[in-house]
Structure formats: C-alpha cells, structure tokens
Amino acid sequence: MKLSATQPLGPLVVLVVLLLCVGPAAALQCWSCSDPSCSTQTWVNCSSAQTMCVSSSVSVFFSPGNSTVSISKGCASSDQCPSTGVHYFSTKIDPKHDRKNSTCCDSDDCNAANVSVPSPPAGSLQCYSCDPNTSGCKANVSCDSGESCFHSRVASGGGSRPIHGCVSQDVCNTNRSLPFYSNTAPVSCCNTPHCNVPGANQTTAAQSTTDS
C-alpha cells in the first residue's frame, strides 16, 4: 500500500525525526583554575559524571602564624557536590585544622565568584585528638562551634590506625569518610565532652593522653 503525501505520520516516525534534529546534550561548562590564588581562570567542559560547577576555598592552620589559604574551581561530581548550595567541611587533628567552604551550582559558568573560608567562633565542646601519623593523643582539644567529636580509622600498611578529633556536622550528617585525609572509614560522631575516647586497641603511645 502506497502512503499518500497527506497521510499523517505515526508517533514513532515523529520521535525518530525529533531525535535526529536534536543533537546530544551539551556538556556543562564551568570556570576552572589551577593556581592557589585562582588568578587565571579558563572555561572547561565537564564530563557526563560531573553535573555541578564548584568554587571552593580551603584554609589549613598548622600552628600560630603558620597557615595557608587556597582557592579552586572546576567541575564536580556528586561526591564533592551532593546538591546545589553551600557545603562546609572541617577537620581538626590538633594542632592542624582544615576548613573548606564550597559553593555548588548546576548551570554554565555559575562558579565565577570566589568563596571565602568562614572562621567559626570557638565552641565549648572538647574532644580527644589522635594523630594517625604519630599515634599520639591529646585530651581537652577545643572544637569550633558547629563541630562534633569523631573517631575513625585510616588504612595503613595492610592494617589501620585510629584517628580522633573534631569534625564539622555536615560530615557527621552524611556518614561520609573524613575530608582532607585519604583511605579513612566513615566517621562516628558524638556531641558530649571527650566522648571519642581512644579505644583499647590504641598503641602504647596513644593510650598515654596528655592535656593540651
């Protein structure tokens, strides 16, 4: 049977025509920079797994008078940007204190503005702090306002070492691994003084806690 020129097209034919006319979805485009001050920015096309643009600022406090601040921008996956908006992460393993503030967005070139790292006021909560690199612990380490005590473990040499300190509530709420540290288990958080007591499986050096 021959179709007449006036016979309407079926829905399948219409769908095929539309798919041919509409090209593949354009990749998300974000600002990116590589230097710590983000003085030079370029546009980059994100991969299909990178559904957000991010602008971040990180401060690292090592000791009084010794700290660094860096800015970064680029494409982000859902691990780094679970949703649009502001995400703040901090970790304190005394004396080192890492703070990261990120703004996530999902439209082209939306991450042009720089983000400042907030400096929250000191809180009243005190926790144990245990450095996995030295296996040494301290008691009476003061957290920022909005931080909780935590404990976790860091994979090391086929085993694991304990890590204790203060961490931002965002990390506790998402039960994620520890920011700024590699190969850590999801954190366990608590909110009463010294609730993250080092366990019996600590090394000898870690069992001998000292006041900060």
NORRASUL-V504474 format. One record per pair of residues at least 24 apart in sequence whose ideal C-beta (glycine too) atoms are under 10 Angstrom apart, sorted by the first residue. I is the first residue (numbers start at 1). GAP is how many residues later the second one is. D is the distance in whole Angstrom. If there is no record, write none. Layout:
i->I gap->GAP d->D
i->I gap->GAP d->D
//
This chain:
i->26 gap->82 d->8
i->27 gap->48 d->9
i->27 gap->81 d->9
i->28 gap->24 d->8
i->28 gap->25 d->7
i->28 gap->47 d->7
i->28 gap->48 d->10
i->28 gap->77 d->10
i->28 gap->78 d->7
i->28 gap->79 d->8
i->28 gap->80 d->6
i->28 gap->81 d->9
i->28 gap->82 d->9
i->29 gap->24 d->8
i->29 gap->46 d->9
i->29 gap->78 d->9
i->29 gap->79 d->5
i->29 gap->80 d->6
i->29 gap->81 d->10
i->30 gap->24 d->8
i->30 gap->25 d->9
i->30 gap->43 d->7
i->30 gap->44 d->6
i->30 gap->45 d->5
i->30 gap->46 d->8
i->30 gap->75 d->9
i->30 gap->76 d->10
i->30 gap->77 d->10
i->30 gap->78 d->8
i->30 gap->79 d->7
i->30 gap->80 d->8
i->30 gap->81 d->6
i->30 gap->82 d->9
i->31 gap->24 d->8
i->31 gap->42 d->5
i->31 gap->43 d->8
i->31 gap->44 d->10
i->31 gap->77 d->10
i->31 gap->78 d->6
i->31 gap->79 d->9
i->31 gap->80 d->5
i->31 gap->81 d->6
i->31 gap->82 d->9
i->32 gap->40 d->9
i->32 gap->41 d->6
i->32 gap->42 d->4
i->32 gap->43 d->7
i->32 gap->79 d->9
i->33 gap->38 d->7
i->33 gap->39 d->7
i->33 gap->40 d->5
i->33 gap->41 d->8
i->33 gap->81 d->10
i->34 gap->38 d->8
i->34 gap->39 d->9
i->34 gap->40 d->9
i->35 gap->35 d->9
i->35 gap->36 d->9
i->35 gap->37 d->10
i->36 gap->32 d->8
i->36 gap->33 d->8
i->36 gap->34 d->4
i->36 gap->35 d->7
i->36 gap->36 d->8
i->37 gap->32 d->9
i->37 gap->33 d->8
i->37 gap->34 d->6
i->37 gap->77 d->9
i->38 gap->32 d->8
i->38 gap->33 d->4
i->38 gap->34 d->7
i->38 gap->35 d->6
i->38 gap->76 d->7
i->39 gap->32 d->9
i->41 gap->32 d->7
i->41 gap->33 d->10
i->41 gap->68 d->10
i->41 gap->70 d->9
i->41 gap->71 d->8
i->41 gap->73 d->10
i->42 gap->31 d->10
i->42 gap->32 d->10
i->43 gap->65 d->9
i->43 gap->66 d->7
i->44 gap->29 d->9
i->44 gap->30 d->7
i->44 gap->31 d->6
i->45 gap->30 d->8
i->45 gap->63 d->10
i->46 gap->28 d->8
i->46 gap->29 d->4
i->46 gap->30 d->8
i->46 gap->31 d->9
i->46 gap->62 d->10
i->47 gap->28 d->7
i->47 gap->30 d->9
i->49 gap->26 d->9
i->49 gap->27 d->10
i->49 gap->28 d->5
i->49 gap->29 d->8
i->49 gap->30 d->10
i->50 gap->24 d->8
i->50 gap->25 d->4
i->50 gap->26 d->6
i->50 gap->27 d->5
i->50 gap->28 d->9
i->50 gap->30 d->9
i->50 gap->31 d->9
i->51 gap->24 d->9
i->51 gap->25 d->8
i->51 gap->26 d->7
i->51 gap->27 d->7
i->51 gap->30 d->8
i->51 gap->53 d->10
i->51 gap->55 d->6
i->52 gap->24 d->4
i->52 gap->25 d->8
i->52 gap->26 d->8
i->52 gap->28 d->8
i->52 gap->29 d->4
i->52 gap->30 d->9
i->52 gap->31 d->9
i->52 gap->32 d->7
i->52 gap->50 d->10
i->52 gap->51 d->10
i->52 gap->52 d->5
i->52 gap->53 d->7
i->52 gap->54 d->5
i->52 gap->55 d->10
i->52 gap->58 d->9
i->52 gap->59 d->9
i->53 gap->28 d->8
i->53 gap->31 d->10
i->53 gap->50 d->9
i->53 gap->51 d->7
i->53 gap->52 d->5
i->53 gap->53 d->7
i->53 gap->54 d->8
i->53 gap->55 d->8
i->53 gap->56 d->8
i->53 gap->57 d->5
i->53 gap->58 d->4
i->53 gap->59 d->9
i->54 gap->26 d->6
i->54 gap->27 d->5
i->54 gap->33 d->9
i->54 gap->48 d->5
i->54 gap->49 d->7
i->54 gap->50 d->5
i->54 gap->51 d->8
i->54 gap->56 d->10
i->54 gap->57 d->6
i->54 gap->61 d->9
i->55 gap->46 d->9
i->55 gap->47 d->7
i->55 gap->48 d->5
i->55 gap->49 d->8
i->55 gap->50 d->8
i->55 gap->55 d->9
i->55 gap->56 d->4
i->55 gap->57 d->8
i->55 gap->58 d->6
i->55 gap->59 d->6
i->55 gap->60 d->5
i->56 gap->24 d->9
i->56 gap->25 d->10
i->56 gap->31 d->9
i->56 gap->33 d->10
i->56 gap->44 d->6
i->56 gap->45 d->7
i->56 gap->46 d->4
i->56 gap->47 d->8
i->56 gap->48 d->9
i->56 gap->55 d->9
i->56 gap->58 d->10
i->56 gap->59 d->6
i->56 gap->61 d->9
i->57 gap->42 d->9
i->57 gap->43 d->7
i->57 gap->44 d->5
i->57 gap->45 d->8
i->57 gap->46 d->9
i->57 gap->57 d->7
i->57 gap->58 d->5
i->57 gap->59 d->6
i->57 gap->60 d->5
i->57 gap->61 d->9
i->58 gap->31 d->9
i->58 gap->40 d->7
i->58 gap->41 d->7
i->58 gap->42 d->5
i->58 gap->43 d->8
i->58 gap->44 d->9
i->58 gap->57 d->10
i->58 gap->59 d->7
i->58 gap->121 d->10
i->58 gap->122 d->8
i->59 gap->31 d->9
i->59 gap->38 d->8
i->59 gap->39 d->8
i->59 gap->40 d->5
i->59 gap->41 d->8
i->59 gap->42 d->9
i->59 gap->57 d->9
i->59 gap->58 d->4
i->59 gap->59 d->9
i->59 gap->60 d->8
i->60 gap->36 d->7
i->60 gap->37 d->7
i->60 gap->38 d->5
i->60 gap->39 d->8
i->60 gap->40 d->9
i->60 gap->57 d->10
i->60 gap->120 d->8
i->61 gap->31 d->9
i->61 gap->34 d->7
i->61 gap->35 d->7
i->61 gap->36 d->4
i->61 gap->37 d->8
i->61 gap->38 d->8
i->61 gap->58 d->10
i->62 gap->33 d->7
i->62 gap->34 d->6
i->62 gap->35 d->8
i->63 gap->32 d->5
i->63 gap->33 d->8
i->63 gap->34 d->10
i->64 gap->31 d->9
i->66 gap->29 d->9
i->67 gap->29 d->10
i->67 gap->30 d->9
i->69 gap->30 d->9
i->69 gap->47 d->9
i->69 gap->48 d->7
i->70 gap->30 d->10
i->70 gap->47 d->10
i->71 gap->43 d->6
i->71 gap->44 d->8
i->71 gap->45 d->9
i->71 gap->46 d->9
i->72 gap->28 d->9
i->72 gap->30 d->9
i->72 gap->43 d->10
i->73 gap->29 d->10
i->73 gap->30 d->10
i->73 gap->38 d->5
i->73 gap->39 d->8
i->73 gap->40 d->10
i->73 gap->41 d->8
i->73 gap->42 d->9
i->74 gap->37 d->8
i->75 gap->36 d->9
i->76 gap->26 d->8
i->76 gap->28 d->6
i->76 gap->29 d->10
i->76 gap->30 d->10
i->76 gap->35 d->9
i->78 gap->26 d->10
i->79 gap->97 d->9
i->79 gap->98 d->10
i->80 gap->24 d->8
i->81 gap->24 d->8
i->81 gap->25 d->8
i->82 gap->88 d->10
i->82 gap->92 d->7
i->82 gap->94 d->9
i->84 gap->26 d->9
i->86 gap->29 d->8
i->86 gap->32 d->10
i->86 gap->84 d->10
i->87 gap->81 d->10
i->87 gap->83 d->6
i->87 gap->87 d->10
i->88 gap->29 d->9
i->88 gap->30 d->7
i->88 gap->32 d->9
i->88 gap->58 d->8
i->88 gap->80 d->6
i->88 gap->81 d->9
i->88 gap->82 d->6
i->88 gap->83 d->10
i->89 gap->78 d->8
i->89 gap->79 d->5
i->89 gap->80 d->10
i->89 gap->81 d->6
i->89 gap->82 d->6
i->89 gap->85 d->10
i->89 gap->87 d->9
i->89 gap->89 d->9
i->89 gap->90 d->4
i->89 gap->91 d->8
i->90 gap->27 d->9
i->90 gap->28 d->9
i->90 gap->30 d->8
i->90 gap->53 d->9
i->90 gap->54 d->6
i->90 gap->56 d->8
i->90 gap->57 d->6
i->90 gap->76 d->8
i->90 gap->77 d->7
i->90 gap->78 d->4
i->90 gap->79 d->9
i->90 gap->80 d->9
i->90 gap->81 d->8
i->90 gap->89 d->8
i->90 gap->90 d->9
i->91 gap->56 d->9
i->91 gap->59 d->8
i->91 gap->72 d->9
i->91 gap->74 d->7
i->91 gap->75 d->7
i->91 gap->76 d->5
i->91 gap->77 d->8
i->91 gap->80 d->8
i->91 gap->87 d->6
i->91 gap->88 d->6
i->91 gap->89 d->5
i->91 gap->90 d->7
i->91 gap->93 d->10
i->91 gap->96 d->9
i->92 gap->35 d->8
i->92 gap->37 d->7
i->92 gap->49 d->7
i->92 gap->50 d->9
i->92 gap->51 d->6
i->92 gap->52 d->7
i->92 gap->55 d->7
i->92 gap->58 d->10
i->92 gap->73 d->5
i->92 gap->74 d->4
i->92 gap->75 d->7
i->92 gap->76 d->9
i->93 gap->36 d->6
i->93 gap->37 d->8
i->93 gap->38 d->6
i->93 gap->39 d->8
i->93 gap->40 d->9
i->93 gap->45 d->10
i->93 gap->48 d->9
i->93 gap->70 d->7
i->93 gap->71 d->8
i->93 gap->72 d->4
i->93 gap->73 d->8
i->93 gap->74 d->10
i->93 gap->85 d->9
i->93 gap->87 d->9
i->93 gap->88 d->8
i->94 gap->33 d->9
i->94 gap->34 d->9
i->94 gap->35 d->4
i->94 gap->36 d->9
i->94 gap->37 d->8
i->94 gap->43 d->9
i->94 gap->44 d->5
i->94 gap->46 d->10
i->94 gap->47 d->4
i->94 gap->48 d->9
i->94 gap->49 d->10
i->94 gap->70 d->10
i->94 gap->71 d->7
i->94 gap->72 d->8
i->94 gap->118 d->6
i->95 gap->34 d->9
i->95 gap->36 d->10
i->95 gap->43 d->9
i->95 gap->46 d->9
i->95 gap->117 d->9
i->96 gap->33 d->9
i->96 gap->35 d->8
i->96 gap->69 d->9
i->96 gap->84 d->9
i->97 gap->44 d->10
i->97 gap->46 d->10
i->97 gap->47 d->8
i->97 gap->50 d->10
i->97 gap->68 d->9
i->97 gap->69 d->8
i->97 gap->83 d->10
i->98 gap->69 d->10
i->98 gap->70 d->10
i->98 gap->80 d->10
i->98 gap->81 d->7
i->98 gap->82 d->4
i->98 gap->83 d->9
i->99 gap->45 d->8
i->99 gap->69 d->8
i->99 gap->80 d->10
i->99 gap->81 d->9
i->100 gap->68 d->9
i->100 gap->79 d->6
i->100 gap->80 d->7
i->118 gap->26 d->9
i->118 gap->28 d->10
i->119 gap->25 d->8
i->120 gap->24 d->4
i->120 gap->25 d->5
i->120 gap->26 d->6
i->120 gap->27 d->8
i->120 gap->48 d->9
i->121 gap->24 d->5
i->121 gap->25 d->9
i->122 gap->25 d->10
i->123 gap->24 d->6
i->123 gap->25 d->10
i->123 gap->43 d->8
i->124 gap->69 d->9
i->125 gap->24 d->7
i->125 gap->41 d->8
i->125 gap->65 d->10
i->125 gap->66 d->7
i->125 gap->67 d->8
i->125 gap->68 d->6
i->125 gap->69 d->9
i->125 gap->70 d->9
i->126 gap->40 d->9
i->126 gap->66 d->10
i->126 gap->67 d->5
i->126 gap->68 d->6
i->126 gap->69 d->10
i->126 gap->86 d->9
i->127 gap->24 d->9
i->127 gap->37 d->7
i->127 gap->38 d->6
i->127 gap->39 d->5
i->127 gap->40 d->9
i->127 gap->63 d->9
i->127 gap->64 d->10
i->127 gap->65 d->10
i->127 gap->66 d->8
i->127 gap->67 d->6
i->127 gap->68 d->7
i->127 gap->69 d->5
i->127 gap->70 d->10
i->128 gap->34 d->10
i->128 gap->36 d->5
i->128 gap->37 d->8
i->128 gap->38 d->10
i->128 gap->65 d->10
i->128 gap->66 d->6
i->128 gap->67 d->9
i->128 gap->68 d->5
i->128 gap->69 d->6
i->128 gap->70 d->6
i->128 gap->78 d->10
i->128 gap->81 d->7
i->128 gap->84 d->10
i->129 gap->34 d->9
i->129 gap->35 d->6
i->129 gap->36 d->4
i->129 gap->37 d->7
i->129 gap->67 d->9
i->129 gap->69 d->10
i->129 gap->80 d->9
i->129 gap->83 d->8
i->130 gap->31 d->9
i->130 gap->32 d->6
i->130 gap->33 d->6
i->130 gap->34 d->4
i->130 gap->35 d->7
i->130 gap->66 d->9
i->130 gap->68 d->6
i->130 gap->69 d->10
i->130 gap->72 d->7
i->130 gap->73 d->10
i->130 gap->75 d->10
i->130 gap->76 d->6
i->130 gap->79 d->8
i->131 gap->30 d->9
i->131 gap->31 d->10
i->131 gap->32 d->7
i->131 gap->33 d->9
i->131 gap->34 d->9
i->131 gap->74 d->10
i->131 gap->75 d->9
i->132 gap->24 d->7
i->132 gap->28 d->9
i->132 gap->29 d->4
i->132 gap->30 d->7
i->132 gap->31 d->5
i->132 gap->32 d->9
i->132 gap->49 d->8
i->132 gap->51 d->10
i->132 gap->52 d->9
i->132 gap->74 d->9
i->133 gap->28 d->8
i->133 gap->30 d->9
i->134 gap->27 d->10
i->134 gap->69 d->10
i->134 gap->71 d->7
i->134 gap->72 d->9
i->135 gap->26 d->7
i->135 gap->27 d->8
i->135 gap->63 d->10
i->135 gap->67 d->7
i->135 gap->68 d->4
i->135 gap->69 d->8
i->135 gap->70 d->5
i->135 gap->71 d->5
i->135 gap->72 d->9
i->136 gap->66 d->10
i->136 gap->67 d->9
i->136 gap->69 d->5
i->136 gap->70 d->6
i->136 gap->72 d->8
i->136 gap->73 d->9
i->136 gap->74 d->8
i->137 gap->25 d->9
i->137 gap->27 d->7
i->137 gap->28 d->10
i->137 gap->60 d->10
i->137 gap->61 d->5
i->137 gap->65 d->7
i->137 gap->66 d->10
i->137 gap->68 d->8
i->137 gap->69 d->5
i->137 gap->70 d->8
i->137 gap->71 d->8
i->137 gap->72 d->5
i->137 gap->73 d->8
i->138 gap->26 d->9
i->138 gap->27 d->9
i->138 gap->71 d->6
i->138 gap->72 d->6
i->138 gap->73 d->7
i->138 gap->74 d->5
i->139 gap->54 d->10
i->139 gap->55 d->7
i->139 gap->58 d->9
i->139 gap->59 d->9
i->139 gap->70 d->5
i->139 gap->71 d->7
i->139 gap->72 d->6
i->139 gap->73 d->7
i->140 gap->53 d->9
i->140 gap->54 d->8
i->140 gap->69 d->9
i->140 gap->70 d->9
i->140 gap->71 d->5
i->140 gap->72 d->5
i->141 gap->24 d->7
i->141 gap->25 d->7
i->141 gap->53 d->9
i->141 gap->70 d->9
i->141 gap->71 d->5
i->142 gap->24 d->8
i->142 gap->70 d->8
i->143 gap->24 d->8
i->143 gap->25 d->9
i->143 gap->48 d->10
i->144 gap->24 d->8
i->146 gap->24 d->9
i->147 gap->24 d->9
i->147 gap->25 d->9
i->147 gap->42 d->9
i->147 gap->44 d->9
i->148 gap->24 d->5
i->148 gap->25 d->10
i->148 gap->39 d->9
i->148 gap->40 d->10
i->148 gap->41 d->4
i->148 gap->42 d->7
i->148 gap->43 d->5
i->148 gap->44 d->10
i->148 gap->47 d->9
i->148 gap->48 d->9
i->149 gap->38 d->10
i->149 gap->39 d->9
i->149 gap->40 d->7
i->149 gap->41 d->5
i->149 gap->42 d->7
i->149 gap->43 d->8
i->149 gap->44 d->8
i->149 gap->45 d->7
i->149 gap->46 d->5
i->149 gap->47 d->4
i->149 gap->48 d->9
i->150 gap->28 d->8
i->150 gap->36 d->10
i->150 gap->37 d->4
i->150 gap->38 d->6
i->150 gap->39 d->5
i->150 gap->40 d->8
i->150 gap->45 d->10
i->150 gap->46 d->6
i->151 gap->34 d->10
i->151 gap->36 d->7
i->151 gap->37 d->6
i->151 gap->38 d->9
i->151 gap->39 d->8
i->151 gap->44 d->9
i->151 gap->45 d->4
i->151 gap->46 d->8
i->151 gap->47 d->8
i->151 gap->48 d->8
i->152 gap->25 d->8
i->152 gap->26 d->6
i->152 gap->29 d->8
i->152 gap->32 d->5
i->152 gap->33 d->5
i->152 gap->34 d->7
i->152 gap->35 d->5
i->152 gap->36 d->7
i->152 gap->37 d->10
i->152 gap->44 d->9
i->153 gap->25 d->10
i->153 gap->30 d->9
i->153 gap->31 d->7
i->153 gap->32 d->5
i->153 gap->33 d->10
i->153 gap->34 d->10
i->153 gap->35 d->10
i->153 gap->46 d->10
i->153 gap->48 d->10
i->154 gap->24 d->8
i->154 gap->27 d->6
i->154 gap->28 d->8
i->154 gap->29 d->6
i->154 gap->30 d->5
i->154 gap->31 d->8
i->155 gap->27 d->8
i->155 gap->28 d->4
i->155 gap->29 d->8
i->155 gap->30 d->8
i->156 gap->27 d->8
i->160 gap->24 d->9
i->160 gap->25 d->8
i->160 gap->41 d->10
i->161 gap->40 d->10
i->161 gap->41 d->9
i->161 gap->42 d->8
i->161 gap->45 d->9
i->162 gap->34 d->10
i->162 gap->36 d->6
i->162 gap->37 d->7
i->162 gap->39 d->7
i->162 gap->40 d->6
i->162 gap->41 d->9
i->162 gap->44 d->7
i->163 gap->24 d->9
i->163 gap->33 d->10
i->164 gap->32 d->5
i->164 gap->33 d->9
i->164 gap->34 d->6
i->164 gap->35 d->9
i->164 gap->38 d->9
i->164 gap->42 d->9
i->164 gap->45 d->10
i->165 gap->31 d->8
i->166 gap->30 d->9
i->167 gap->29 d->10
//
